[in-house]
Amino acid sequence: MPTIYYIRHGETEWNALGRLQGVQDIPLNELGRRQSVHTGHILADLFARDGQRAASIGFVCSPLGRARQTMDLARGVLGLPLSGYAIDDRLREIGYGTWEGSTLAEMQAKDPDLFARRQAEKWTVAPPGGETYVEVQARVAEWYRELKVDMVTVAHGGTARALMVTLDLLTPEIAADWSVGQGIVYVFRDGEMSSYYS
């Protein structure tokens, strides 16, 4: 299967405040922009190591603005045009429904029973009006099955967790709480995952 160079979008103010973003279009903050540029430099090093040419590899992105900003900044480092990459809605973040914009403490205070149930069964329990990770995994798995070439992918923490389960790298129980970092390039190759910070 193709190699995936996977980047979670850079930090936003809502990330910094601990607010769930879901499908809300929150822009990158200054740290997030620096992280995005940093991932471009990591990609350049990885491409040199792997014998890849940036101009001949695929690029695909979530439709959400924070992911597109991250992609644009990383591509700028690589000397690639800001356009020229695909957008795939299947890579959008997990939808948190009415919980979007709230912190964990606020959600717990508002509906402690549902909050406790979701904490215990994150892969299968959805917030009100939101998605389950089962649904996210289904769309990410469909996207993955269609891959034909090595791909730089910029998306989200939730879609990264879904990909890890799809590739049998983590169980749903472990993936649900797996911390997906920013300013990191995750490489999925030959049934394994590696992460690169610098």
TILUM-698429 format. One line per 8 residues: number of its first residue (from 0); for each residue x negated, y, z of N, C-alpha, C. Coordinates in Angstrom, 1 decimal. Atoms other than C-alpha are relative to their C-alpha. Layout:
TILUM-698429
NUM) X,Y,Z,X,Y,Z,X,Y,Z  ...
end
This chain:
TILUM-698429
0) -0.8,-1.2,0.0,0.0,0.0,0.0,-0.9,1.3,0.0  0.8,-1.2,0.0,-1.1,3.6,-0.5,-0.4,0.5,1.4  0.5,-0.7,-1.3,-3.1,5.5,2.2,0.9,1.2,0.2  -0.8,-1.2,-0.4,-1.1,8.2,4.0,-0.9,0.8,0.9  0.7,-0.9,-0.9,-2.9,11.2,5.4,1.2,0.9,0.6  -1.2,-0.6,-0.6,-0.2,12.4,7.9,-0.4,1.1,1.0  0.2,-1.2,-0.9,-0.1,15.8,9.6,1.3,0.4,0.6  -1.1,-0.7,-0.6,2.4,17.0,12.1,-0.2,1.5,-0.1
8) 0.1,-1.5,0.1,3.2,20.7,11.6,-0.7,0.6,1.2  0.7,-0.7,-1.1,1.3,23.2,13.7,1.0,0.5,1.1  -0.8,-0.4,-1.2,2.6,24.6,17.0,0.9,1.2,-0.4  -0.9,-1.1,0.0,5.6,26.9,17.2,0.3,0.5,1.4  -0.3,-0.5,-1.4,6.8,29.1,20.1,0.9,-1.0,0.7  -0.8,1.0,-0.7,9.5,26.5,20.8,-0.8,-1.2,0.5  0.8,1.1,-0.5,6.9,23.8,21.0,-0.7,0.5,1.3  0.7,-0.5,-1.2,5.0,26.0,23.5,0.9,0.1,1.2
16) -0.9,-0.2,-1.0,8.1,26.6,25.5,0.7,-1.4,0.4  -0.6,1.3,-0.3,9.1,22.9,25.5,1.5,-0.1,-0.4  -1.4,0.1,0.5,12.3,23.4,23.5,0.1,-0.9,-1.2  -0.2,0.9,1.1,13.6,20.8,21.2,0.4,0.7,-1.3  -0.2,-0.7,1.2,13.5,22.0,17.6,1.0,-0.7,-0.9  -0.8,0.7,0.9,15.1,19.3,15.6,0.0,0.6,-1.4  -0.1,-0.6,1.3,16.3,20.8,12.3,0.0,1.5,-0.1  0.1,-1.5,0.0,16.0,24.4,13.4,-1.3,0.5,-0.7
24) 1.1,-0.5,0.7,13.7,26.5,11.3,-0.8,1.0,0.8  0.8,-0.8,-0.9,11.2,27.8,13.8,-1.4,0.2,-0.6  1.3,-0.1,0.6,8.0,29.3,12.3,-1.2,-0.3,0.9  1.2,0.2,-0.7,4.5,28.6,13.3,-0.4,1.2,0.8  0.6,-1.1,-0.7,2.9,30.7,16.0,-1.5,0.1,-0.4  1.4,-0.2,0.4,-0.8,31.9,15.8,-0.8,-1.3,0.2  0.7,1.3,-0.2,-2.1,28.6,17.3,0.4,-0.9,-1.1  -0.5,0.9,1.0,0.0,26.7,14.9,-0.6,0.3,-1.4
32) 0.7,-0.4,1.3,-1.5,28.6,11.9,-1.5,-0.4,0.0  1.4,0.4,-0.1,-5.0,27.9,13.2,-0.1,-1.5,-0.1  0.0,1.5,0.1,-4.2,24.2,13.6,0.2,-0.5,-1.4  -0.3,0.3,1.4,-2.9,24.1,10.1,-1.2,0.1,-0.9  1.3,-0.2,0.8,-6.1,25.6,8.6,-1.0,-1.1,0.4  1.0,1.1,-0.5,-8.1,23.1,10.8,0.3,-1.3,-0.7  -0.3,1.2,0.6,-6.2,20.2,9.3,-0.5,0.0,-1.5  0.6,-0.1,1.4,-7.2,21.4,5.8,-1.4,-0.3,0.0
40) 1.4,0.3,0.0,-10.8,21.2,6.8,-0.2,-1.5,0.3  0.1,1.5,-0.2,-10.3,17.7,8.2,0.3,-0.8,-1.2  -0.3,0.7,1.2,-8.7,16.6,5.0,-1.1,0.1,-1.0  1.1,-0.1,0.9,-11.6,18.0,3.0,-1.1,-1.0,0.3  1.0,0.9,-0.5,-14.0,16.0,5.1,0.4,-1.5,-0.3  -0.5,1.4,0.2,-11.8,12.8,4.8,-0.1,-0.3,-1.5  0.0,0.2,1.5,-11.5,13.2,1.0,-1.4,-0.2,-0.5  1.4,0.2,0.4,-15.3,13.5,0.7,-0.4,-1.3,0.4
48) 0.4,1.4,-0.5,-15.8,10.4,2.8,0.7,-1.1,-0.8  -0.8,1.1,0.6,-13.1,8.4,1.0,-0.2,0.1,-1.6  0.2,-0.1,1.4,-14.2,9.5,-2.5,1.3,0.5,-0.7  -1.3,-0.5,0.6,-10.8,11.3,-3.1,-0.2,1.4,-0.5  -0.1,-1.3,0.5,-10.2,14.4,-5.1,1.3,0.6,0.4  -1.2,-0.6,-0.4,-7.7,16.8,-3.6,1.0,0.2,-1.1  -0.9,-0.3,1.1,-6.3,17.7,-7.0,0.6,-1.3,-0.6  -0.5,1.2,0.6,-5.6,14.0,-7.8,0.8,-0.8,1.0
56) -0.8,0.8,-1.0,-3.8,12.9,-4.6,1.4,0.6,0.1  -1.4,-0.5,-0.2,-0.1,13.3,-3.9,0.1,0.8,1.3  -0.3,-0.8,-1.1,1.3,15.9,-1.5,1.5,0.1,0.2  -1.4,0.0,-0.2,4.7,15.7,0.1,0.3,0.6,1.4  -0.3,-0.8,-1.2,6.4,17.8,2.8,1.4,-0.1,0.4  -1.3,-0.2,-0.5,9.4,18.0,5.0,0.5,1.3,-0.5  -0.5,-1.3,0.5,11.8,20.8,3.9,0.0,1.1,1.0  -0.1,-1.0,-1.0,11.6,22.6,7.2,-1.2,1.0,-0.1
64) 0.9,-1.1,0.2,9.7,25.9,7.2,-1.4,-0.2,0.7  1.3,0.2,-0.8,7.1,25.0,9.9,-0.9,-1.1,-0.7  0.8,1.0,0.7,6.0,21.9,7.9,-0.5,0.6,-1.3  0.4,-0.6,1.2,5.9,23.9,4.7,-1.1,1.1,0.2  1.1,-1.0,-0.3,3.8,26.7,6.3,-1.3,-0.8,0.3  1.2,0.8,-0.3,1.4,24.0,7.6,-0.6,-0.6,-1.3  0.4,0.5,1.3,1.2,22.4,4.1,-0.7,1.1,-0.8  0.6,-1.1,0.8,0.5,25.8,2.5,-1.4,0.4,0.5
72) 1.3,-0.4,-0.6,-2.3,26.7,4.9,-1.1,-1.1,-0.2  0.9,1.1,0.2,-3.9,23.2,4.6,-0.5,0.0,-1.5  0.3,0.0,1.4,-3.7,23.4,0.8,-0.9,1.2,-0.4  0.9,-1.1,0.2,-5.3,26.8,0.9,-1.4,-0.3,0.2  1.4,0.4,-0.3,-8.4,25.4,2.5,-0.6,-0.9,-1.1  0.4,0.9,1.0,-8.5,22.8,-0.2,-0.1,0.6,-1.4  0.0,-0.7,1.2,-8.3,25.4,-2.9,1.1,-0.4,-1.0  -1.1,0.4,0.8,-5.0,24.1,-4.1,1.1,1.1,0.0
80) -1.1,-1.0,0.0,-2.0,26.3,-5.2,1.0,-0.3,1.1  -1.0,0.2,-1.1,0.7,26.9,-2.6,1.2,-0.8,-0.5  -1.0,0.9,0.5,3.2,25.3,-4.9,-0.7,-1.3,-0.5  0.6,1.2,0.6,2.7,21.9,-6.6,0.0,-1.2,0.9  -0.2,1.2,-0.8,3.8,19.6,-3.8,1.5,-0.3,0.1  -1.4,0.5,0.0,7.0,17.6,-3.4,0.6,0.3,1.4  -0.8,-0.2,-1.2,9.7,18.3,-0.8,0.9,-1.2,0.1  -0.9,1.2,-0.1,11.5,15.2,0.6,0.8,0.2,1.3
88) -0.9,-0.2,-1.1,14.5,15.7,2.9,-0.1,-1.2,1.0  0.1,1.1,-0.9,13.9,12.2,4.3,-1.0,0.2,1.1  1.1,-0.3,-0.9,10.9,13.6,6.1,0.3,1.1,1.1  -0.4,-1.0,-1.0,12.9,16.2,8.1,-0.1,-0.6,1.4  0.0,0.4,-1.4,12.7,16.1,11.9,1.3,-0.7,0.4  -1.2,0.6,-0.6,15.1,14.0,13.9,0.9,1.1,0.5  -1.0,-1.0,-0.4,18.3,16.0,14.5,0.4,-0.2,1.5  -0.3,0.1,-1.4,18.9,16.8,18.2,1.4,0.6,0.3
96) -1.3,-0.5,-0.2,22.4,18.2,17.6,0.2,1.1,1.0  -0.2,-1.1,-1.0,23.7,20.3,20.5,-1.1,0.3,0.9  1.1,-0.1,-0.9,20.5,19.8,22.4,-1.1,0.9,-0.6  1.1,-0.8,0.6,18.4,21.8,19.9,-0.1,1.4,0.6  0.2,-1.3,-0.7,16.9,24.9,21.5,-0.1,-0.1,1.5  0.0,0.2,-1.4,17.1,23.4,25.0,-1.3,-0.7,0.4  1.1,0.8,-0.6,14.4,22.1,27.3,0.6,-1.2,0.6  -0.4,1.2,-0.6,14.5,18.7,28.8,0.8,0.2,1.3
104) -0.6,-0.3,-1.3,15.4,20.2,32.2,1.5,0.6,-0.2  -1.3,-0.5,0.4,18.3,22.1,30.6,1.0,-1.1,-0.4  -0.8,1.1,0.5,19.6,19.0,28.9,0.5,-0.9,1.2  -0.3,0.9,-1.2,19.4,17.0,32.1,1.1,0.7,0.9  -0.9,-0.7,-0.8,21.3,19.7,34.0,1.4,0.0,-0.6  -1.3,-0.1,0.7,24.1,19.9,31.4,0.7,-1.3,-0.1  -0.7,1.3,0.1,24.8,16.2,31.0,-1.0,-1.1,0.5  1.0,0.9,-0.5,22.8,14.1,33.4,0.2,-1.5,-0.3
112) -0.3,1.4,0.4,24.5,10.8,32.5,-0.5,-0.4,-1.4  0.4,0.3,1.3,23.9,11.0,28.8,-1.6,0.2,-0.1  1.4,-0.2,0.0,20.4,12.4,29.4,-0.7,-1.3,0.5  0.6,1.2,-0.6,19.5,9.4,31.6,0.1,-1.2,-0.9  -0.2,1.2,0.9,21.0,6.9,29.1,-1.0,0.2,-1.2  1.0,-0.2,1.2,18.9,8.5,26.2,-1.4,-0.2,0.5  1.3,0.2,-0.4,15.8,8.5,28.3,-0.4,-1.5,0.1  0.1,1.4,-0.2,16.3,4.8,28.9,0.0,-0.7,-1.4
120) -0.2,0.6,1.3,17.2,4.0,25.2,-0.2,1.0,-1.1  0.2,-1.1,0.9,15.7,6.7,23.1,0.1,-0.4,-1.5  -0.1,0.4,1.4,15.6,4.7,19.9,1.4,-0.2,-0.5  -1.4,0.4,0.5,19.3,3.9,19.8,1.1,1.0,0.5  -1.0,-1.0,-0.5,21.1,6.8,21.7,-0.3,1.3,-0.6  0.2,-1.4,0.7,21.7,10.1,19.9,0.6,1.0,1.0  -0.6,-1.2,-0.7,22.3,13.5,21.5,1.3,0.3,-0.7  -1.3,-0.3,0.7,25.8,14.9,20.7,-0.3,0.8,-1.3
128) 0.2,-0.6,1.3,25.9,15.7,17.0,-1.4,-0.2,-0.6  1.3,0.3,0.4,22.4,14.4,16.6,-0.2,-1.4,-0.7  0.3,1.2,0.6,20.6,11.4,15.2,-0.7,-1.0,1.0  0.8,0.9,-0.7,19.2,8.2,16.6,-1.3,-0.2,-0.7  1.2,0.4,0.7,15.7,7.1,15.9,0.2,-1.1,-1.0  -0.3,1.0,0.9,17.2,4.1,14.2,0.3,0.6,-1.4  -0.4,-0.7,1.2,18.7,6.5,11.6,-1.2,0.6,-0.7  1.2,-0.7,0.6,15.4,8.4,11.2,-0.9,-1.1,-0.6
136) 0.8,1.1,0.5,13.5,5.1,10.8,0.5,-0.5,-1.4  -0.6,0.4,1.3,15.9,4.1,8.0,-0.4,0.9,-1.1  0.3,-0.9,1.1,15.2,7.2,6.0,-1.5,0.1,-0.3  1.5,0.0,0.2,11.4,7.2,6.6,-0.4,-1.3,-0.7  0.3,1.3,0.6,11.3,3.5,5.7,0.3,0.0,-1.5  -0.4,-0.1,1.4,13.1,4.2,2.4,-1.0,0.8,-0.7  1.0,-0.9,0.6,10.6,7.0,1.7,-1.3,-0.8,-0.2  1.2,0.8,0.0,7.7,4.7,2.5,0.0,-1.1,-1.1
144) -0.1,1.1,1.1,8.9,1.9,0.2,-0.2,0.5,-1.4  0.1,-0.6,1.3,8.9,4.3,-2.7,-1.4,0.5,-0.3  1.4,-0.6,0.2,5.2,5.4,-2.3,-0.7,-0.8,-1.0  0.8,0.7,1.0,3.1,4.6,-5.3,-1.5,0.4,0.0  1.3,-0.5,0.0,0.0,6.7,-4.7,-0.4,0.5,1.4  0.5,-0.5,-1.2,-2.2,7.9,-1.8,0.6,1.4,0.2  -0.8,-1.2,-0.2,-0.4,10.8,-0.1,-0.3,0.8,1.2  0.0,-0.9,-1.1,-0.9,13.8,2.1,1.5,0.3,0.4
152) -1.4,-0.2,-0.5,2.3,14.1,4.2,0.0,0.9,1.2  -0.1,-0.9,-1.1,3.2,17.0,6.4,1.5,-0.1,0.5  -1.3,0.1,-0.5,6.2,16.4,8.6,0.0,0.2,1.5  -0.3,-0.3,-1.4,7.1,16.0,12.3,-0.4,-1.2,0.9  0.2,1.0,-1.0,6.6,14.1,15.5,0.9,-1.2,-0.1  -1.0,1.0,0.1,9.8,12.2,15.1,-0.1,-0.9,-1.2  0.2,0.8,1.2,9.1,11.1,11.6,-1.2,-0.9,0.1  1.2,0.8,-0.2,5.6,10.0,12.6,0.3,-1.2,0.8
160) -0.4,1.1,-0.8,7.1,7.8,15.3,0.7,-1.1,-0.8  -0.8,0.9,0.9,9.5,6.3,12.8,-0.9,-0.8,-0.9  0.9,0.6,0.9,6.7,5.6,10.4,-0.9,-1.1,0.7  0.8,0.9,-0.8,4.6,3.9,13.1,0.8,-1.3,0.3  -0.8,1.2,-0.3,7.5,1.5,13.9,0.2,-0.7,-1.4  -0.2,0.6,1.4,8.2,0.9,10.1,-1.2,-0.8,-0.4  1.3,0.7,0.4,4.5,-0.1,9.7,-0.4,-1.1,1.1  0.3,1.0,-1.0,4.7,-2.4,12.8,-1.2,0.3,0.8
168) 1.2,-0.4,-0.8,2.0,-0.4,14.6,0.4,0.2,1.4  -0.5,-0.2,-1.3,4.2,0.3,17.6,1.4,-0.6,0.1  -1.4,0.4,-0.2,7.4,-1.1,19.1,0.8,1.3,0.2  -0.9,-1.2,-0.3,10.4,1.3,19.3,-0.1,0.6,1.4  0.0,-0.4,-1.4,10.1,1.4,23.1,-1.3,0.9,0.2  1.3,-0.7,-0.2,6.4,2.6,22.9,0.0,1.2,-0.9  0.0,-1.1,0.9,6.9,4.8,19.9,0.8,1.2,0.4  -0.9,-1.1,-0.4,9.8,6.8,21.4,-0.7,1.0,0.9
176) 0.7,-0.9,-0.9,7.4,8.3,24.0,-1.4,0.3,-0.5  1.3,-0.2,0.5,4.3,8.4,21.8,-0.3,1.5,-0.3  0.3,-1.4,0.2,2.6,11.8,21.8,-0.7,0.2,-1.4  0.5,-0.3,1.3,2.0,13.0,18.2,-0.6,1.4,0.0  0.7,-1.2,-0.2,-0.6,15.7,18.3,0.1,1.0,-1.2  0.0,-1.0,1.0,-0.9,18.9,16.3,-1.5,0.4,-0.3  1.4,-0.2,0.3,-4.1,19.9,14.5,-0.8,-1.3,-0.2  0.6,1.4,0.2,-4.8,16.2,13.8,0.4,-0.5,-1.3
184) -0.4,0.8,1.2,-4.8,14.1,10.6,0.0,-1.4,0.4  -0.1,1.4,-0.2,-3.5,10.6,11.1,-0.1,-0.7,-1.3  0.2,0.8,1.2,-4.6,8.1,8.5,0.6,-1.4,0.2  -0.6,1.3,0.0,-2.4,5.1,7.8,-0.6,-0.8,-1.2  0.7,0.8,1.1,-4.4,2.5,5.8,-0.2,-1.4,0.4  0.2,1.5,-0.2,-4.4,-1.3,5.5,0.5,-0.5,1.3  -0.7,0.5,-1.2,-2.0,-1.8,8.4,-0.5,0.6,1.3  0.5,-0.6,-1.2,-3.9,0.4,10.8,0.1,1.5,0.0
192) -0.1,-1.5,-0.2,-3.8,4.0,12.1,-1.2,0.5,0.6  1.1,-0.7,-0.6,-6.7,6.3,12.8,0.3,1.4,0.1  -0.3,-1.5,-0.2,-6.7,9.9,14.0,-1.3,0.7,0.0  1.2,-0.9,0.2,-9.1,12.7,13.2,0.3,1.4,0.5  -0.2,-1.3,-0.6,-9.5,15.8,15.2,-0.9,1.1,-0.6  1.0,-0.9,0.5,-12.6,17.3,13.6,-0.7,-0.6,-1.2
end
